[in-house]
Amino acid sequence: MTPPLDVLAVMAHPDDAEIFCGGALLRSADAGERTGVLDLTAGEAASRGTTETRAREAAAASEIMGLAERRCAGLPDAQVANSHAARQIVAAVVRELRPRVVVTHWTGGRHPDHRAAATLARDAAFLAGLRNFPAKGRPHRPHKVVYALAFAEDGVKPTFVVDIAEQVERKIAALEAYGSQLRARSRIGEVFPGGDRPVVEQILSMHAAYGSLVRRPYGEPYWTAETTLVDTLGGVGVATF
């Protein structure tokens, strides 16, 4: 039996994990944590690239990010739904990989697959822990579900920000592995145009803005439904003055 994962990103398409939580996955891997990605689809409905091209790009990006596991659930692109059948598929992967933390899309994304993925990941993570839920594998329920807030435009304040100053260059390298998606473009997925600036510049600008919230050069924002525990007031980080 393979060791359990510390973090599993459940994302709709190849390149979504790199865009939304690639820095945090790199930081976890750097700290010795086992990380993985479950791409719910192969990205076959995208306007650019083929499934074969994107699979090669995902493999290259996975190598850069130091992932221990990467899987594709085989759900239909542009048709992701939080259905019973989809929950069975995702729950089976959760049971097999046994992650402590699942990170997924923000619930208010523009792409319908992203919104569906957010609820699917949460529900499948819960159902995977039910002994009699009809999915392959032994029951396992992750400790936490975390939502990636990057590029959200609905004014939600992050619960926490991950410092990715030491990982940001490798995050960009992992994204650039997706040449079919990024080449000569000013937008991708939830990253909308900032004039004619290249996608990479826009991504760095967003990370710089969130980094400033925690007094670091670059940060990735996340949200959790539960209030985060702090051990003591004396240990609270981020300066007010």
VEXNUZA-298773 format. One record per residue (C-alpha): residue number from 1; residue in one letter; y, x, z. Coordinates in Angstrom, 1 decimal, always signed. Layout:
VEXNUZA-298773
TIVEX kese seba      v      u      w
TIVEX  NUM    A      Y      X      Z
...
//
This chain:
VEXNUZA-298773
TIVEX kese seba      v      u      w
TIVEX    1    M   +0.0   +0.0   +0.0
TIVEX    2    T   +3.4   +1.4   -1.0
TIVEX    3    P   +6.0   +1.8   +1.8
TIVEX    4    P   +8.5   -1.1   +2.2
TIVEX    5    L  +11.9   -0.9   +0.7
TIVEX    6    D  +15.0   -0.7   +2.8
TIVEX    7    V  +17.2   -2.4   +0.2
TIVEX    8    L  +16.3   -4.6   -2.8
TIVEX    9    A  +19.0   -5.7   -5.2
TIVEX   10    V  +18.0   -9.1   -6.9
TIVEX   11    M  +20.3   -9.3   -9.9
TIVEX   12    A  +20.3  -11.5  -13.0
TIVEX   13    H  +20.5   -8.8  -15.8
TIVEX   14    P  +19.8   -5.1  -16.4
TIVEX   15    D  +23.1   -3.3  -15.5
TIVEX   16    D  +24.2   -6.0  -12.9
TIVEX   17    A  +22.8   -3.9  -10.0
TIVEX   18    E  +24.7   -0.9  -11.2
TIVEX   19    I  +28.0   -2.8  -11.6
TIVEX   20    F  +27.9   -4.8   -8.4
TIVEX   21    C  +26.1   -2.6   -5.9
TIVEX   22    G  +25.3   +0.7   -7.5
TIVEX   23    G  +27.4   +2.7   -5.1
TIVEX   24    A  +25.8   +1.2   -2.0
TIVEX   25    L  +22.3   +1.7   -3.5
TIVEX   26    L  +23.2   +5.4   -4.2
TIVEX   27    R  +24.5   +5.8   -0.6
TIVEX   28    S  +21.3   +4.3   +0.8
TIVEX   29    A  +19.2   +6.6   -1.3
TIVEX   30    D  +21.3   +9.6   -0.3
TIVEX   31    A  +20.6   +8.6   +3.4
TIVEX   32    G  +16.8   +8.6   +2.7
TIVEX   33    E  +16.4   +4.9   +2.4
TIVEX   34    R  +14.0   +3.4   -0.2
TIVEX   35    T  +15.9   +1.3   -2.7
TIVEX   36    G  +14.9   -1.0   -5.5
TIVEX   37    V  +16.1   -3.5   -8.1
TIVEX   38    L  +14.6   -6.7   -9.3
TIVEX   39    D  +16.2   -7.7  -12.7
TIVEX   40    L  +15.5  -11.4  -13.0
TIVEX   41    T  +15.8  -11.3  -16.8
TIVEX   42    A  +15.5   -8.7  -19.5
TIVEX   43    G  +19.0   -9.5  -20.8
TIVEX   44    E  +17.6  -10.9  -24.1
TIVEX   45    A  +20.5  -13.3  -24.6
TIVEX   46    A  +23.2  -10.6  -24.5
TIVEX   47    S  +25.5  -10.2  -27.5
TIVEX   48    R  +24.8   -6.5  -27.7
TIVEX   49    G  +21.6   -4.4  -27.5
TIVEX   50    T  +17.9   -5.4  -27.6
TIVEX   51    T  +15.5   -5.9  -24.8
TIVEX   52    E  +13.9   -2.5  -25.7
TIVEX   53    T  +17.2   -0.7  -25.7
TIVEX   54    R  +18.2   -2.2  -22.4
TIVEX   55    A  +14.8   -1.4  -20.8
TIVEX   56    R  +15.4   +2.3  -21.8
TIVEX   57    E  +18.9   +2.2  -20.5
TIVEX   58    A  +17.7   +0.6  -17.2
TIVEX   59    A  +15.1   +3.3  -16.8
TIVEX   60    A  +17.7   +6.0  -17.3
TIVEX   61    A  +20.1   +4.4  -14.8
TIVEX   62    S  +17.3   +4.0  -12.3
TIVEX   63    E  +16.7   +7.7  -12.4
TIVEX   64    I  +20.3   +8.5  -11.8
TIVEX   65    M  +20.4   +6.1   -8.8
TIVEX   66    G  +17.2   +7.4   -7.3
TIVEX   67    L  +15.5   +4.0   -7.1
TIVEX   68    A  +12.0   +3.8   -5.7
TIVEX   69    E  +11.2   +0.6   -7.6
TIVEX   70    R  +12.6   -1.4  -10.5
TIVEX   71    R  +11.0   -4.6  -11.7
TIVEX   72    C  +11.8   -7.4  -14.2
TIVEX   73    A  +10.9  -10.9  -13.1
TIVEX   74    G  +10.8  -12.1  -16.7
TIVEX   75    L  +12.9  -15.2  -16.2
TIVEX   76    P  +14.7  -16.5  -19.3
TIVEX   77    D  +18.2  -15.0  -19.8
TIVEX   78    A  +21.0  -17.5  -19.8
TIVEX   79    Q  +18.6  -20.0  -18.2
TIVEX   80    V  +18.1  -18.7  -14.7
TIVEX   81    A  +17.5  -21.6  -12.4
TIVEX   82    N  +16.7  -21.9   -8.7
TIVEX   83    S  +13.4  -23.7   -9.5
TIVEX   84    H  +10.2  -23.8   -7.6
TIVEX   85    A   +8.5  -21.7  -10.3
TIVEX   86    A  +11.3  -19.1  -10.1
TIVEX   87    R  +11.2  -19.0   -6.3
TIVEX   88    Q   +7.4  -18.3   -6.5
TIVEX   89    I   +8.0  -15.4   -8.8
TIVEX   90    V  +10.7  -13.8   -6.8
TIVEX   91    A   +9.0  -14.5   -3.4
TIVEX   92    A   +5.9  -12.7   -4.7
TIVEX   93    V   +8.0   -9.6   -5.5
TIVEX   94    V   +9.7   -9.8   -2.1
TIVEX   95    R   +6.2  -10.0   -0.4
TIVEX   96    E   +5.0   -7.0   -2.4
TIVEX   97    L   +8.1   -4.7   -1.9
TIVEX   98    R   +8.9   -6.0   +1.7
TIVEX   99    P  +12.6   -5.1   +1.7
TIVEX  100    R  +14.6   -5.2   +5.0
TIVEX  101    V  +17.8   -6.2   +3.1
TIVEX  102    V  +18.2   -8.2   -0.1
TIVEX  103    V  +21.6   -7.8   -1.9
TIVEX  104    T  +22.5  -10.3   -4.7
TIVEX  105    H  +25.3  -11.8   -6.6
TIVEX  106    W  +28.3  -13.5   -5.1
TIVEX  107    T  +27.8  -17.3   -5.2
TIVEX  108    G  +31.0  -17.9   -7.3
TIVEX  109    G  +30.4  -15.7  -10.3
TIVEX  110    R  +31.5  -16.7  -13.8
TIVEX  111    H  +28.1  -16.3  -15.4
TIVEX  112    P  +25.8  -19.2  -14.6
TIVEX  113    D  +22.9  -16.8  -14.2
TIVEX  114    H  +24.8  -15.0  -11.5
TIVEX  115    R  +25.5  -18.1   -9.5
TIVEX  116    A  +21.8  -19.2   -9.9
TIVEX  117    A  +20.6  -15.8   -8.9
TIVEX  118    A  +22.6  -15.9   -5.7
TIVEX  119    T  +20.9  -19.1   -4.5
TIVEX  120    L  +17.5  -18.1   -5.9
TIVEX  121    A  +17.5  -14.8   -4.1
TIVEX  122    R  +18.4  -16.4   -0.8
TIVEX  123    D  +15.9  -19.2   -1.0
TIVEX  124    A  +13.0  -16.9   -2.3
TIVEX  125    A  +13.7  -14.5   +0.6
TIVEX  126    F  +13.3  -17.3   +3.1
TIVEX  127    L  +10.2  -18.9   +1.4
TIVEX  128    A   +8.5  -15.5   +1.1
TIVEX  129    G   +8.1  -15.6   +4.9
TIVEX  130    L   +6.3  -18.9   +5.0
TIVEX  131    R   +2.5  -18.3   +5.5
TIVEX  132    N   +1.6  -21.3   +3.3
TIVEX  133    F   +4.2  -20.9   +0.5
TIVEX  134    P   +2.2  -20.7   -2.7
TIVEX  135    A   +3.2  -17.2   -3.9
TIVEX  136    K   +1.1  -14.1   -4.2
TIVEX  137    G   +1.0  -11.6   -1.3
TIVEX  138    R   +1.2  -11.7   +2.4
TIVEX  139    P   +4.2  -13.3   +4.1
TIVEX  140    H   +7.4  -11.2   +4.5
TIVEX  141    R  +10.9  -12.3   +5.2
TIVEX  142    P  +13.8   -9.9   +4.8
TIVEX  143    H  +16.1   -9.3   +7.8
TIVEX  144    K  +19.3   -9.9   +5.9
TIVEX  145    V  +20.7  -11.3   +2.6
TIVEX  146    V  +24.0   -9.7   +1.5
TIVEX  147    Y  +26.3  -10.8   -1.3
TIVEX  148    A  +28.1   -8.3   -3.5
TIVEX  149    L  +31.7   -9.3   -3.8
TIVEX  150    A  +32.9   -6.9   -6.4
TIVEX  151    F  +35.1   -8.6   -9.1
TIVEX  152    A  +35.1  -11.9   -7.3
TIVEX  153    E  +38.4  -13.7   -7.8
TIVEX  154    D  +38.2  -16.6   -5.3
TIVEX  155    G  +40.0  -14.8   -2.5
TIVEX  156    V  +37.0  -14.3   -0.2
TIVEX  157    K  +37.6  -11.4   +2.2
TIVEX  158    P  +34.7   -9.0   +2.5
TIVEX  159    T  +32.7   -8.9   +5.7
TIVEX  160    F  +32.3   -5.1   +5.2
TIVEX  161    V  +33.0   -2.4   +2.6
TIVEX  162    V  +30.7   +0.5   +1.9
TIVEX  163    D  +32.3   +3.9   +1.5
TIVEX  164    I  +31.2   +5.1   -2.0
TIVEX  165    A  +33.6   +8.1   -2.3
TIVEX  166    E  +30.7  +10.5   -2.6
TIVEX  167    Q  +28.7   +8.3   -4.9
TIVEX  168    V  +31.3   +6.9   -7.3
TIVEX  169    E  +30.8   +9.5  -10.0
TIVEX  170    R  +27.0   +8.9  -10.1
TIVEX  171    K  +27.6   +5.1  -10.1
TIVEX  172    I  +29.7   +5.5  -13.2
TIVEX  173    A  +27.1   +7.8  -14.8
TIVEX  174    A  +24.4   +5.1  -14.1
TIVEX  175    L  +26.7   +2.5  -15.8
TIVEX  176    E  +27.3   +4.7  -18.7
TIVEX  177    A  +23.5   +4.9  -19.3
TIVEX  178    Y  +24.0   +1.3  -20.7
TIVEX  179    G  +25.6   +2.5  -23.9
TIVEX  180    S  +24.8   -0.7  -25.7
TIVEX  181    Q  +26.9   -2.7  -23.2
TIVEX  182    L  +29.8   -0.4  -22.3
TIVEX  183    R  +30.6   +1.5  -25.4
TIVEX  184    A  +34.2   +1.0  -26.6
TIVEX  185    R  +34.6   -2.2  -24.5
TIVEX  186    S  +37.4   -3.4  -22.1
TIVEX  187    R  +35.2   -6.1  -20.4
TIVEX  188    I  +31.6   -6.6  -19.3
TIVEX  189    G  +30.1   -9.4  -17.2
TIVEX  190    E  +32.5  -10.2  -14.4
TIVEX  191    V  +34.8   -7.3  -15.3
TIVEX  192    F  +37.6   -8.9  -17.2
TIVEX  193    P  +40.2   -7.2  -19.3
TIVEX  194    G  +43.0   -5.3  -17.7
TIVEX  195    G  +44.9   -4.9  -21.0
TIVEX  196    D  +43.1   -2.4  -23.2
TIVEX  197    R  +41.8   -0.2  -20.4
TIVEX  198    P  +38.2   +0.9  -20.8
TIVEX  199    V  +35.7   -0.8  -18.5
TIVEX  200    V  +35.1   +2.3  -16.4
TIVEX  201    E  +38.8   +2.5  -15.6
TIVEX  202    Q  +38.9   -1.1  -14.5
TIVEX  203    I  +35.8   -0.6  -12.3
TIVEX  204    L  +37.3   +2.5  -10.7
TIVEX  205    S  +40.6   +0.6  -10.0
TIVEX  206    M  +38.7   -2.2   -8.2
TIVEX  207    H  +36.7   +0.3   -6.1
TIVEX  208    A  +40.0   +2.1   -5.2
TIVEX  209    A  +41.5   -1.1   -4.1
TIVEX  210    Y  +38.6   -2.0   -1.8
TIVEX  211    G  +38.4   +1.6   -0.6
TIVEX  212    S  +42.0   +1.4   +0.6
TIVEX  213    L  +41.0   -1.4   +2.9
TIVEX  214    V  +38.8   +1.0   +4.8
TIVEX  215    R  +41.1   +4.0   +4.3
TIVEX  216    R  +38.7   +5.7   +1.8
TIVEX  217    P  +39.1   +6.7   -1.9
TIVEX  218    Y  +36.5   +4.2   -3.2
TIVEX  219    G  +34.6   +1.2   -1.7
TIVEX  220    E  +32.3   -1.6   -2.6
TIVEX  221    P  +32.8   -5.0   -1.0
TIVEX  222    Y  +30.1   -7.2   +0.5
TIVEX  223    W  +29.9  -10.5   +2.3
TIVEX  224    T  +27.4  -12.0   +4.8
TIVEX  225    A  +27.2  -15.5   +6.1
TIVEX  226    E  +26.6  -14.1   +9.6
TIVEX  227    T  +29.2  -12.4  +11.7
TIVEX  228    T  +28.5   -8.7  +11.9
TIVEX  229    L  +27.7   -7.2  +15.3
TIVEX  230    V  +29.8   -4.3  +16.7
TIVEX  231    D  +28.3   -2.3  +19.6
TIVEX  232    T  +31.5   -1.7  +21.5
TIVEX  233    L  +35.2   -2.2  +21.0
TIVEX  234    G  +35.6   +1.6  +21.3
TIVEX  235    G  +33.4   +2.1  +18.2
TIVEX  236    V  +35.3   -0.3  +15.9
TIVEX  237    G  +36.3   +1.6  +12.7
TIVEX  238    V  +39.2   +1.4  +10.3
TIVEX  239    A  +42.7   +2.2  +11.6
TIVEX  240    T  +45.2   -0.6  +12.1
TIVEX  241    F  +48.2   +1.8  +12.4
//
